[in-house]
Amino acid sequence: MSVRFKTMSAPVITVALPLYKAKRSVWLALEGLCAQKTDFRWELIVVEEKQPANFYVGKSVLTSLKHKLRRAGCCRLLYIGLAKWVPLSLKWILAARHAHSASKMLMLQ
């Protein structure tokens, strides 16, 4: 799932947010991102396993925050749902590979 906000320019930085069993705690990171005050555009790439069923966040939670994220400067929201567990290092690599070509930096959340 990718949400691009048509009126905004390309991102300057990419924020990568790898998740695993984060349903109860992800709100803290997401609210922090929504509260950002920046003068540049950024993108958010979330990578998580879609299992176990009761613990993954899913794209619907992220979609519900798209307006708050946009107000905070987010110009692109990308959710990468994985069918099986992968090590954290591979999640960073996946996020980097899916970063916008105009992004100058990868920030690890």
C-alpha positions in Angstrom: 0.0 0.0 0.0 1.4 3.4 -1.0 -0.3 6.7 -0.4 1.2 9.7 -2.2 0.0 13.2 -1.5 -0.4 14.8 -4.9 0.2 18.4 -3.9 3.6 17.9 -2.2 7.0 17.7 -3.6 9.4 14.7 -3.4 10.8 13.8 0.0 14.1 15.0 1.3 14.4 12.2 3.8 13.0 8.7 4.3 11.9 7.5 7.7 12.0 3.7 8.0 9.8 2.1 10.7 10.3 -1.6 11.0 7.7 -3.4 13.1 7.2 -6.8 14.7 4.3 -7.5 17.1 3.9 -3.7 17.6 0.1 -3.3 17.7 0.1 -2.1 21.3 3.2 0.2 21.1 3.4 1.6 17.6 1.1 4.5 18.5 4.0 6.2 20.3 6.2 6.3 17.3 3.4 7.3 15.0 2.1 10.1 17.2 5.7 11.4 17.5 6.0 11.5 13.7 2.6 13.2 13.4 3.7 15.9 15.9 6.8 16.8 13.8 7.3 20.4 12.7 9.6 20.5 9.7 10.2 22.8 6.8 11.1 19.9 4.5 9.2 16.9 3.1 9.7 13.3 4.3 8.3 9.9 3.5 7.4 7.1 5.9 8.1 3.4 5.0 6.7 0.8 7.4 7.8 -2.8 7.1 6.2 -5.5 9.2 5.2 -9.1 9.2 1.5 -9.8 8.8 1.6 -12.4 11.6 0.8 -13.3 14.2 -2.7 -12.0 13.4 -3.4 -10.4 16.8 -0.2 -8.4 17.0 0.5 -6.8 13.6 -0.5 -3.2 12.9 -1.6 -3.4 9.3 -2.2 -0.7 6.7 -5.6 0.4 8.0 -4.0 2.0 11.1 -1.5 3.9 8.9 -4.2 5.0 6.5 -6.2 6.4 9.3 -3.3 8.7 10.2 -2.5 9.9 6.7 -4.0 13.4 7.2 -2.0 13.9 10.4 1.1 12.7 8.8 0.6 15.0 5.8 0.2 18.0 8.1 3.6 17.0 9.7 5.3 17.1 6.3 4.9 13.4 5.1 4.6 13.4 1.4 4.6 9.6 0.9 3.4 6.7 3.0 4.4 3.2 2.1 3.4 0.0 3.9 5.3 -3.2 3.1 3.5 -6.2 4.6 5.6 -9.4 4.8 4.1 -12.9 4.8 6.8 -14.3 7.1 9.3 -13.1 9.7 12.6 -11.6 8.5 15.5 -10.2 10.5 15.6 -6.5 11.4 18.5 -6.0 9.0 16.5 -7.1 6.1 13.7 -4.7 7.0 16.2 -1.8 6.8 17.3 -3.0 3.4 13.7 -3.3 2.1 12.9 0.2 3.3 16.1 1.6 1.7 15.3 -0.2 -1.6 11.8 1.3 -1.6 12.9 4.8 -0.7 12.1 7.6 -3.2 14.9 8.3 -5.6 15.0 12.0 -4.5 15.5 11.1 -0.8 18.9 12.1 0.5 18.9 10.3 3.8 17.4 7.2 5.5 16.4 7.8 9.1 15.8 4.8 11.3 12.8 5.1 13.6 
